[in-house]
Amino acid sequence: MAKDKDSSKIYSAFALASALSAAVVAKKVLETSWRTATGKNPPANPADPDVELWEAVAWAAASGTFVQIARMLAARKAAGYYTKSTGKLPPELRGDAQDAAKAGPATT
């Protein structure tokens, strides 16, 4: 039982570090791509009224989507590594009701 808790703590730290690293890299890639595509730096503060609305919306949508996808992919990779190492899902992902057979009938 203690071994499971220790590996869970290691997984949590690894998943967090992976997600944060992925977010930083994703933001750098996105900023470079933005400069290449628009010829301008991305808006520092999209809420600033001096930033054109289309630019603020485009930056918010692109950065939010891209960073979250990178974080999700990093978390999935960490979970896969944990599963290969221990033979089971990380405790945080067990019983998340993703299996339709275990989830029971759908309610509407």
C-alpha positions in Angstrom: 0.0 0.0 0.0 2.8 2.4 0.9 4.5 1.6 -2.4 1.4 2.5 -4.3 1.2 5.9 -2.5 4.9 6.6 -3.2 4.5 5.8 -6.9 1.4 7.9 -7.0 3.3 10.9 -5.6 6.1 10.3 -8.1 3.5 10.1 -10.9 1.8 13.4 -9.7 5.1 15.2 -9.7 6.1 13.8 -13.1 2.7 14.6 -14.6 2.8 18.2 -13.2 6.4 18.8 -14.5 5.5 17.3 -17.9 2.4 19.4 -18.2 4.1 22.7 -17.2 7.0 22.0 -19.5 4.7 21.2 -22.4 2.8 24.5 -21.7 6.0 26.5 -21.8 7.2 24.9 -25.0 3.7 25.2 -26.6 3.6 28.9 -25.8 7.0 29.6 -27.3 6.1 27.7 -30.5 2.8 29.5 -30.7 4.4 32.9 -30.2 7.0 32.2 -32.9 4.2 31.0 -35.3 2.1 34.1 -34.5 5.0 36.4 -35.4 5.7 34.5 -38.6 2.0 34.5 -39.6 1.1 38.1 -38.6 4.5 39.9 -38.6 3.6 41.2 -35.1 4.2 40.1 -31.6 1.2 38.4 -30.0 -0.9 40.7 -27.8 0.6 41.0 -24.3 -2.8 41.7 -22.9 -5.8 40.8 -25.2 -8.1 42.8 -22.9 -6.3 46.0 -23.9 -8.6 48.2 -26.0 -5.7 49.1 -28.2 -5.5 45.5 -29.4 -7.8 44.9 -32.3 -10.7 42.6 -31.4 -10.0 40.0 -34.1 -6.4 39.8 -32.9 -7.4 39.4 -29.2 -10.0 36.7 -30.0 -7.6 34.9 -32.4 -4.8 34.9 -29.8 -7.0 33.8 -26.9 -8.5 31.0 -28.9 -5.2 29.8 -30.4 -3.2 30.1 -27.2 -5.8 28.5 -25.0 -6.4 25.6 -27.4 -2.8 24.9 -28.2 -1.5 25.1 -24.6 -4.3 22.9 -23.3 -3.7 20.3 -26.0 0.0 20.2 -25.2 -0.7 19.8 -21.5 -3.2 17.0 -22.1 -0.8 15.2 -24.4 2.0 15.5 -21.8 -0.4 14.2 -19.0 -1.4 11.2 -21.2 2.3 10.4 -21.9 3.0 10.5 -18.1 0.0 8.2 -17.5 1.2 5.8 -20.2 4.7 5.8 -18.7 3.2 5.1 -15.2 1.0 2.3 -16.6 4.0 0.7 -18.4 6.0 0.9 -15.2 3.4 -0.4 -12.7 1.0 -2.3 -14.9 -2.0 -0.2 -13.8 -3.4 3.2 -14.3 -2.4 6.0 -11.9 -4.7 6.3 -8.9 -6.0 9.7 -10.2 -7.2 8.1 -13.4 -8.8 4.9 -11.9 -12.5 4.7 -11.8 -13.1 7.8 -13.9 -16.3 6.2 -15.5 -14.8 6.3 -19.0 -15.7 2.6 -19.6 -19.3 2.6 -20.8 -19.9 -0.9 -19.5 -19.0 0.1 -16.0 -20.7 3.5 -16.2 -24.2 2.1 -16.3 -27.1 3.2 -18.5 -27.1 6.7 -19.9 -29.6 9.2 -18.5 -31.2 12.0 -20.4 
